[in-house]
Amino acid sequence: MVRNVLVIAALGLSIVLAGCNTVKGLGRDIESVGKAGQRAI
């Protein structure tokens, strides 16, 4: 179970890092994660 969570987290992190090539892009990615978390709650 823990291994599955770690694999999923690593895949998600690699996708996020590949998607944001600039600091501005990183800021947008972090903001979208925050908004998604708020919608989930």
C-alpha positions, 0 to 999 in steps of 0.5 A: 500500500505504501509502495503504491502511494510512493509510486503515484506520488513520484509519477505525479511529481515528475509530471508536475516538474516536467510541466513547469519549465519556469518559476512562473509556471511553477507558481501556476501549478502550485496555485492550481493544486491549491484550488483543486484541494479547496474544491475537494474539501 
